[in-house]
Amino acid sequence: MSQYFEMGDETLWNPSGGAARLFLRQVEVFEAELGVPSGVGPMENDESHIDPDVFGDFVNALVAHHRRTHHAVVLALTDGFLATVLALAERAGVAAEFGNEEWAARLGERVRELDRYMAR
């Protein structure tokens, strides 16, 4: 059974139940790690609603955290989640503040690659 991540009337992502559960658990981890709410609502009746303003703050806090981190293991643990969040942000029209152009270009490639596999 699939789940729906929605903003208003638009479906941003329609992953399998397993992918949705894993993503939501990672959201909880990073909300605690960053100390900011994500704007990603709970999954109720197979739908999670995203608040674009709160989500935008979360996205930029996550990007800033990732940019400041130089620990190889922490980066490895966060790369996939960050790319998934950024793909959702693009679909939601949420602007992310990258800073470093080279870093942003590499990350952008990963986001575009992942976006192709994220069903709507």
C-alpha positions in Angstrom: 0.0 0.0 0.0 1.4 3.4 -0.9 1.4 6.6 1.1 1.0 10.2 0.0 3.0 13.2 1.0 0.9 16.2 0.0 1.0 20.0 0.1 -2.4 21.5 -0.4 -4.0 19.6 -3.3 -0.7 18.5 -4.8 0.8 15.1 -4.2 4.6 15.6 -3.9 5.5 11.9 -3.4 3.7 8.6 -3.4 6.2 6.0 -2.0 5.6 2.5 -0.8 4.6 2.1 2.8 8.1 0.9 3.8 9.8 3.9 2.2 7.3 6.3 3.8 7.8 4.8 7.3 11.6 4.9 7.0 11.4 8.5 5.7 9.1 9.6 8.5 11.4 8.0 11.1 14.4 9.9 9.6 12.4 13.1 9.8 11.9 12.5 13.5 15.6 11.9 14.0 16.6 15.1 12.2 13.9 17.2 13.9 15.6 16.1 17.2 19.1 16.6 15.9 18.5 20.0 14.5 16.0 21.2 17.1 13.5 22.4 14.6 10.1 21.1 13.4 10.0 19.7 9.9 6.6 20.7 8.7 6.0 17.1 7.7 2.8 15.9 9.3 2.0 12.5 10.7 0.8 9.8 8.4 -3.0 9.6 8.8 -5.2 7.6 6.4 -2.2 7.1 4.2 -1.6 10.9 3.9 1.0 13.2 5.3 0.5 16.9 4.8 3.6 19.2 4.5 3.5 22.8 5.7 5.7 24.6 3.1 6.9 27.4 5.4 7.9 25.2 8.3 9.4 22.6 5.8 11.4 25.4 4.2 13.0 26.3 7.6 13.7 22.6 8.1 15.3 22.1 4.7 17.6 25.1 5.2 18.6 24.0 8.7 19.4 20.5 7.3 21.4 21.9 4.4 23.4 24.2 6.8 24.0 21.3 9.2 25.2 19.1 6.3 27.4 21.9 4.9 29.1 22.5 8.4 29.8 18.8 9.0 33.1 17.3 8.0 32.7 13.9 9.7 32.7 11.3 6.9 30.3 8.9 8.7 27.8 11.6 9.6 27.9 12.8 5.9 27.3 9.2 4.7 24.4 8.8 7.1 22.7 12.0 6.0 23.4 12.2 2.2 20.4 10.1 1.1 18.0 11.7 3.5 19.1 15.2 2.4 18.7 14.3 -1.3 15.2 13.0 -0.6 14.3 16.1 1.3 15.7 18.4 -1.4 13.7 16.5 -4.1 10.5 17.1 -2.1 11.5 20.7 -1.5 11.9 21.3 -5.3 8.5 19.7 -5.9 7.0 21.9 -3.2 8.6 25.1 -4.6 10.7 25.5 -1.4 14.0 27.2 -2.1 17.1 25.8 -0.4 20.1 28.0 0.4 23.2 26.1 -0.7 26.0 28.6 -0.5 29.0 26.7 -2.0 28.4 26.3 -5.8 30.5 23.2 -6.3 28.9 21.4 -3.4 25.5 22.5 -4.6 26.1 21.2 -8.1 27.2 17.8 -6.8 24.2 17.6 -4.5 21.9 18.8 -7.3 23.0 15.9 -9.5 22.1 13.5 -6.7 18.7 15.1 -6.1 17.8 15.0 -9.9 18.9 11.3 -10.0 16.8 10.4 -6.9 13.8 12.5 -8.1 13.4 10.2 -11.1 12.7 7.3 -8.7 10.2 9.1 -6.5 6.7 8.4 -7.8 4.0 11.0 -7.6 
